[in-house]
């Protein structure tokens, strides 16, 4: 299983974050957990 850390940038709009997450989702990445009050998301790509 692969993992990726998704860091949300301080001044990104919710729409921009949503687009980045949707693009990763299309590639097969799924959110596993969030860390540091939602600043980071851990994504996994299962087989």
Helices and strands as residue ranges (DSSP letters): E 2-7, H 14-26, E 30-35, E 40-45
